[in-house]
């Protein structure tokens, strides 16, 4: 049985709709390959954002990668045109102590366009 995400990509392709899907640990092979591409390949482009408010300072970096041949031997190859990496760094100030708490997260996405 094909996974739901691949069925969704098929439906989006038939309807000429661009699709972005988060890659999570429940797709270990895809997740590993996406991580490898983003770690070993120069991005096609990047974008940065910085938001401040309510004792939070959040910075995001979005990088776009060409999957090239990294997915060639998988069922994902016809569906994935772009790999997206979003890195978030958040600093939250504790109002009682004034101390900053740092958290970092990296999320991966794949896109049909």
N, C-alpha and C positions, 0 to 999 in steps of 0.2 A: 504494500500500500504506500502510495506517495505521501510525503509529508504535506501538511496543510499549507505551509509557506510556499512550496513549489506550485501547488494548485492555485494559490492566490496570484503568484507571478504569471502563471499561464493565463488566468482570467484577465489580469491587467494588460498583458500583451495583446490579447484578442480585442480588448476594448480601447487600446491605444492610450493607456493611462500609465503615468510614471508612478513607481512604487518604491518606498523606502521601508526596510524592515530591520529591526534590531536583531543582532546576532548574539545569542546567549549560549551559556554552557551546555544546554541540552542538545546542541549541534556541535559536538566536540571537534570533529574533523574540519568543518567549515570555520569554526571559531579559531582553531589553531592556524589554519591557512591565512585567514584574514589578519591575524596578529603578525604572522611572519611577513606578509606583504607590507604591512605598515611599518615594521621594524627594519626591513632591508631595502625598501624602495623609497626614492625621493617622491614627495607628494607632487601631484599635478598643480595643486593650489592650496592655500590656507586662508582662513578667516579668523579674526579674533573679536571677542566681545568682553566688556568689563561692566559689571553692574554693581552698584553700591546702594545700600538701604537697609534699614532695620537691623543694624548691627551686623550686617553681612557684607562681605566683599567677595564677589564671585567673578572669576576669570575663566573664559572658555576659549579653547583653540580647536578649530575644526579643520581637519586635513582630508584631502580627497586623493585617492590612489587608483591607478589603473590595475585591475586584477591580472592583466596580461595572461600568462599561461599558468598561473598559480592554481587555477580551478579547472584546468583543461581535462583532467582525468576524473572529474566529479560530475554529478547530475546538476550541479549549480552553474556550470559554465555557460549554458545558453541564457540564463536568467540575470546574471550579474554583470553590469557594465561599469559600476563604480563601487569602490570600497570607501567608507567614511569612518574616520576616527574622531571622536569628540573627547577631549581631555578637559576636565573641570577641576579647578582648584578653588576651594571655598574657605574663607577665614571668617569665623563667627566670634564676635566679642561677647563675653559673659558680662552682663550688665552689673552683676554684684561684685565681681572680682576685677573686672577690666582686662582679664587675660584673653588672649586669642586662642581659638581652637582651629586647627587646620585639618581639612579633609580633602582627599584627592580621589578622582574616579576617572577611569577610561572606559568608554563605551564604543562599540563597533556597530556599524550599520552597513547594509548592502542596498544598492539601488539598481533599478532596471534601466536607468538612463545615465 
